Amino acid sequence: MHPAEQAERDGLLTLGATPGMVCEDIAGIACWSTPALQDVPMVNHTVGLGEDMAATDDVLDSIAAFYADLGIRYYLCVTPSAQPGDIRKRLSARGFTRGYDWMKFTRSVDQTPDASTALEVRLVDASGADDFGRVVAGAYGMPMDIAPTIAAVPTIQAWSCYVAYDNGEPAAAGALFVSGHLGWLGFAGTLPSHRRKGAQGAILAARVERAAELGVETLVTETGVTTDGRANNSYRNIVRSGFAEAYVRENYLSP
């Protein structure tokens, strides 16, 4: 499995113990869901379907049953090397349609990216978990009743969560999950009222430094692909911070 898939898959599997999130390992594929956000594929999707995780009919049926029990439409994420080779044709026959794809990125931790901001970036634990949850929910326009679910992430072992504060006010957030020599960056967002203050660059730099301290060799992350007419500040921030494009992961929306 590509490191960019493995790190994210392993991170999502830890979220299954979080109240409000569900994650099940089906034939090595992480099936993640946030039932309160049943119309948001970004938090209802699979990870891990690759060259060594074949999408047989039995596996696809099991994944479909998992999400059907939750009453959720989901993204089935397909890597370029996904097997069997006719997976896209078979998904189409099942009623899946192509959604908004994500670019996966990788980088080493050899050098911390340059970042400058007047905001104060803090590594938070349970005492700052509520700030983390509210910022991530607000940054993505999610209802605030989902904030307590996201706030559980800083309390999970192997996660390092950061919040940037503007004069004491929570402004931005981001998280790092570490599994051995791999690290995955996720849950990054900035409240609209605090954008263009350098928050994400500073939080990303803090996570790279933290990853190096924890023995990580390869960092991975992802964001939506750049398309005509769709601005993507996240994409630009990631590239500016030293990440290289690894591959496009295709997202197929279930019927």
N, C-alpha and C positions, 0 to 999 in steps of 0.2 A: 504494500500500500504506500502511496506517495506520502512523504512526511506532512505535507499540507493537509491531507485528509486525516491521517492518523492522529495528529495533535488535536484537531477540532473534534474528531469523533470521541477521543478519550475525554476531552473536556466536557462535552455534552453528556456523556454517560454519568458523570458525577452529579449532574443537575437533577437526575431522577429522584434523588432524596429530598429535593427542595419542595416545600409545600407550594402547590400551584403549577409545578412543572412535572412532566412525565417523560422518561426516556427508557426505551427498551432496546436491548441488543438482540437483533434478529439476524442470525447467520453472519455475525461480525459487522452488521450495519447498524449504526445508531439511529433510532427512530425517536425524534425529539418532538415534544408538543407542549404548548402552553394553552390549555383549553380555554382560558378566559379570553384569549385573543384568537378565536377560531377562524377569523377571516384574514389573518396575517401570516402568509407563508414563510416570512422571514423567521418566525419562531415556531413553525410547524413544518419540519423538513427532515430528510434523511441525510446521513453523512457516512461515507465509507464504501460506497459501491464503486469498486475498481477492478483492476486486473485479477486480484485474488479473492474477490467477493462476487461471485457470479450471481446475476439476477435471473435465477431459474423461475419458472412459473410458480413453483411452491413458495419461493422466497417472496415474490411479488404478491402472491395471495396472502401471505402472512403479514406483510407490511400493510396491505390494504385493510385487512381485518383489524389490525391494531388501531389505525386511524378511524375506521368505521365505528368501532366501539366508542370512540371519543366524539363522533359526529363532526369530524374535521376534514376539510380539504387540505392537501399538503403538497409540498414540492418533493419530488423524487429527484435527487441530485445525481447527475451522471458525469463522470470524469471522461477524458478523451480515451482512456484505455479500458473503459468498462466492458465487461464481458457478460453474456455472449455478444458477439459483434452486431447482432440484429436487434439489440435492446431498444433502439429508438423506434424501429418499425413495430416492435411488439408493444411498446408503450402507446404508440398511436392507435393500434388496434384495440387497446383497452380504454381509449377515450382521453388519454393524457394530451395536453397541449403545451407548447413551448412557452415558458414564462420569461422572466427577466434574469439573465445569466449573471454569474459572479466571476470576477477574476480572482484567482488565488495567487498569493505572493509569498516569497521566502527571502530571508536574509540571514547573515551571520550576526553574532553579537560582538564582533571584534572592535567596533567603534560606535560609541554612543552618538546619535545624530545631534547636530547643533540645534538648539531651541532657545528661544528667548520669549519671556512673558512676564508681565507684572503680577500675574496670578500666583497664588501659593498652592503648590501641588503636594498633597498629603497621601501617604499610604494609610488606608483606613481598615479598621477591623469592625467588630460588632458595634463599637461606639459610633462609627461613622456610616454604618450600613444604611440607615434611613436616608441620609443625604445621597448616597450612591443610587439607591432605588428611585428616589424622586427625580434625580437628574437624568438617568437613563430613560425613564418613562417619559419625562417631559421633552427630552431631545428628539424622541421618535414620535411624538404626538400621541402616545398611548394614554388611555384613561388612568388617572391617578390611583385607582383601586388595584392596579397591577404593581404599583411600587413596592408593597411589602414582599411580593414574590421575588422581585429582582433584588431587594435588599438582603435576601438570604445568601446571595452569592459570596459576599465577603466573609461569611462565616464558614464556608466550605474549605476543607483542607486542600492544598495545592493551588488555591487561587490567591492572587495578590491584586487588590482593587485600589484604585486611585480616584481621588476627587480633587478638582482644582477649585479654589475659593477666590472670589473677588471681594476683597474687604470683608471677609468672613461669610460671604454668601455663596452657597454651592453653585458652581457654574458649569462644570464639565466633569466627565468621568471616563474611565477606561479600565479594563481588567486584563490580567495575564494569568493563564493557566500553564502549569509546568508538569510535564510527565517525562522524567528521565532527561535526555538531551534535547527534547523538543519543547517548544513553548508556543502557545496560541494566544493571539491578541484578539479580544472581543469586547462586547458591551461598551463600545466607545461612542460618545455623543456629547454635544454641547447644547445648552439651552439657547434658543434663538436670541435672547436678549444679551448673550455674552459671546456671540460669535465674532470672529476676526480679532481676537485678543491673544492668539497664539496658544490657546489652551490645549488643543489636540497635539500639536507638535511637542509641547512640554510633557504631556502625559505619555506620549509615545516614547520620548527619550527616557523618561523615568522607568518605563516598563522594560526597555532594552537594557538599561543598567541593572535593573533588578534581575532580569533573566540571566545576565552574565554572572551575577553574584550566586545564583542558584545552580550554576553548572550547565545551563542551556547552551547548545551549540547552534541550533537552527530555530529561528523564529518564523512563524507563519501567520498570515492573516488573509482577509478577503474583503472585497467590496463589490458593488455592482459595476458591471462593465460600462465603459464610456460609450455612449451612443449619441447620434446626431440629435441635438435638441435637448439632451439631458445633461445638465451640469453635474459634476461630481467632484466636490471639494475633497471628499474622503480619498478618492483615487489619487488626486494630486498630492495630498499630504503623505500618503503611504509611499509613493515613488520618491518624493523629496526626502524622505527619511531613510533612504537606502535600500528599500525593498525592490526586488526584481520580479517581473511577471513570471509566473510558473505555468499556468494554463487557465483556460476558461472552463468553468464548471457549468454545464448546462442544467437548467432547472425545468422540470416538467410538472405542470400542475395537474393534480388528479381530477377526474371527472366529478 
